[in-house]
């Protein structure tokens, strides 16, 4: 049964059945009405495969994290593979919205999904070098530009150290997220927020720095609005939905840390 459930999770035509089993377990720690959606993807950490479940909810404070490990253990027994579950508020927090609202400028505005370009396996120095090369060398970030970065807490802290030299620039927004999929969501929400505030159109150029197909729809939307746009991805790691865009730029290892 374990093998069959895991096959169901991997097969798009039967994934719904497996997702129902996951949802049933998740409702043990939060009310079903709090869960908006969730996504799963197969991952590997130190050669140990596991399934990452990113759960988007209305309010993470109503999740009983005390029993999360118990739920993950039951999922492991059911599917025969380790589970790691990450919860993410589906909406921008009031503080995030306020910080984004403070952005203003007319030069270049970059949205960076940092976790797509910096490996968790790298040393802290290599991570710093990769961030430096990506932001300063590749994007040519200057004091007149604006920058929105989304990443997990550790990467945000590292990026903050690298960008110390631009401390006087109030148009740098660093948003901590609970996982890669949360970063994708926050960046798309940030783009939409600034577009609604009519800030996007003030910039002469917009950069979207990510390798995830998650961004395809918002990129198409901006292209239809005739926004001057560049899309950056990493060689061998970028979803083909993005590489097909006319404004796509492929980065390789020379653009990151050596």
Protein Blocks (a to p, Z undefined) as FASTA:
>chain_A
ZZmmmmmmmmmklmmmmmmmmmmmmmmmocfklpmbdcdddddeehiacdddddddfblk
lpcfklmmmmmmmmmmmnopacddddddfbdcfklmmmmmmpgcjkbcddddfklmmcfk
bcfklmmmmmmmmmmmmnopafkbccdddddfklmmmmmmmmmmmmmpmkbccdddfbfk
lmmmmmmmmmmmmmmnommmmpmbdcdddfbfklmmmmmmmmmnopacdddddehiacfk
lmmpmkbccddfklmcZZ
